[in-house]
Amino acid sequence: MTELQLYKFVEKNGCEWHWNPDGHLILFISHYHLKDFCDMLGRYAFDDGGLNCEQHLCADGDIALNEFENLLEEYDIEPENVFPKDEEK
């Protein structure tokens, strides 16, 4: 996954995101876009039993990925390049 791929995915699918008061990024992905998201991560992302991330299932069927910036580190993506703190959605 690259910064550009992630940016296009978020924009195309209307993903919401927020920086919480503790400075952690939360990304909301609709359940029907989850497979595309996993495909974007790449086939080797899940070789060691999956990715360690904290997530929550929301009432509307979205998945909330908490502390998403930790996952972005794996891909050398600077979170604020895609998710500016002054433009939350």
C-alpha positions as semicolon CSV with decimal commas, in nm:
position;residue;x (nm);y (nm);z (nm)
1;M;0,000;0,000;0,000
2;T;0,127;0,346;-0,084
3;E;0,020;0,688;0,039
4;L;-0,146;0,757;-0,295
5;Q;-0,335;0,426;-0,296
6;L;-0,461;0,492;0,055
7;Y;-0,562;0,849;-0,028
8;K;-0,756;0,734;-0,337
9;F;-0,924;0,455;-0,139
10;V;-1,037;0,694;0,136
11;E;-1,165;0,954;-0,112
12;K;-1,336;0,706;-0,349
13;N;-1,513;0,521;-0,068
14;G;-1,598;0,823;0,146
15;C;-1,421;0,683;0,451
16;E;-1,454;0,892;0,763
17;W;-1,156;0,948;0,988
18;H;-1,077;1,138;1,305
19;W;-0,782;1,215;1,527
20;N;-0,889;1,142;1,885
21;P;-0,788;1,368;2,178
22;D;-0,498;1,132;2,257
23;G;-0,352;1,194;1,911
24;H;-0,448;0,858;1,762
25;L;-0,605;0,818;1,419
26;I;-0,934;0,633;1,375
27;L;-1,034;0,521;1,024
28;F;-1,388;0,403;0,949
29;I;-1,425;0,154;0,664
30;S;-1,763;0,033;0,545
31;H;-1,796;-0,345;0,568
32;Y;-1,854;-0,368;0,193
33;H;-1,517;-0,199;0,125
34;L;-1,321;-0,416;0,367
35;K;-1,209;-0,671;0,105
36;D;-1,079;-0,393;-0,122
37;F;-0,892;-0,249;0,175
38;C;-0,734;-0,585;0,256
39;D;-0,640;-0,631;-0,110
40;M;-0,471;-0,290;-0,104
41;L;-0,256;-0,399;0,192
42;G;-0,101;-0,665;-0,027
43;R;-0,097;-1,041;-0,028
44;Y;0,193;-1,070;0,217
45;A;0,033;-0,853;0,485
46;F;-0,147;-1,152;0,633
47;D;0,128;-1,416;0,612
48;D;0,201;-1,423;0,984
49;G;-0,159;-1,473;1,091
50;G;-0,290;-1,127;1,007
51;L;-0,220;-0,774;1,115
52;N;-0,237;-0,666;1,474
53;C;-0,482;-0,379;1,495
54;E;-0,753;-0,265;1,730
55;Q;-1,091;-0,244;1,565
56;H;-1,455;-0,198;1,656
57;L;-1,770;-0,293;1,472
58;C;-2,005;0,005;1,454
59;A;-2,384;-0,016;1,454
60;D;-2,402;0,095;1,090
61;G;-2,175;-0,190;0,977
62;D;-1,857;0,014;0,955
63;I;-1,530;-0,109;1,099
64;A;-1,341;0,148;1,308
65;L;-0,966;0,091;1,298
66;N;-0,824;0,254;1,610
67;E;-0,466;0,376;1,631
68;F;-0,452;0,340;1,253
69;E;-0,124;0,531;1,247
70;N;0,044;0,218;1,385
71;L;-0,055;0,021;1,076
72;L;0,065;0,303;0,851
73;E;0,412;0,274;1,005
74;E;0,434;-0,075;0,851
75;Y;0,400;0,086;0,507
76;D;0,621;0,390;0,574
77;I;0,322;0,621;0,532
78;E;0,322;0,952;0,716
79;P;-0,036;0,967;0,855
80;E;-0,077;1,345;0,828
81;N;0,005;1,336;0,456
82;V;-0,324;1,149;0,401
83;F;-0,516;1,254;0,713
84;P;-0,433;1,617;0,798
85;K;-0,525;1,701;1,155
86;D;-0,695;2,026;1,049
87;E;-0,928;1,858;0,793
88;E;-1,102;1,579;0,980
89;K;-1,389;1,400;0,807
